[in-house]
């Protein structure tokens, strides 16, 4: 045993550190030797990402600390998520979700009902009509709001769900490159994506849509 049983809850290590919860329900951070790096006094503590850790203080608001526990962005947001590509998602009740940089400056206004982190320079966002599109880091709409579900870009493609409740894939220009004909699907990884047809078991599809490789059966 490397670290003794002393925590009510512990997450997996990330970048050499792990979030832990003490018997009082407060969160802190330990290193791989079990040494307490950040004392347990936060109501919530997120994963490390790009040198920042999301925290929730006693007032219920969110901000960020660094790896030493120093507050680098004050707790003034109703919700936050991990940094990705230099920006984090932040939420203000009554306004919506937006994006903030590592200096705490609001880069893209809180005006969306829901958003995902930036990946490959683009971020999926959902408007007040509950339709998904995609913006760049200047807040410009690159992919119009027309999808009922949309995932972050991976390997140049985004998994989307159309109004026929089927899945397909679009490129960074919003062009449908793999038709929405799948009952279920997951994003591409290493050039392949799991997909499923309603009448058949799961399969693996390549980015060349006419090359479908049977992989397994349920």
QUIKA-V900668 format. One line per field, one symbol per residue. ss: DSSP state (H for helix, E for strand, - for the rest). A space follows every 10 residues. Layout:
BEGIN
ss=???
END
This chain:
BEGIN
ss=--------EE ---E--EEEE E-----EEEE E----EEEEE EE-EEEEEE- -EEEEE---- -EEEE----- EEEEEEE-EE ---E--EEEE EE---EEEEE E----EEEEE EE-EE---E- -EEEEE---- -EEEE----- EEEEEEE-EE ---E--EEEE E-----EEEE -----EEEEE EE-EE---E- -EEEEE---- -EEEEE---- -EEE----
END
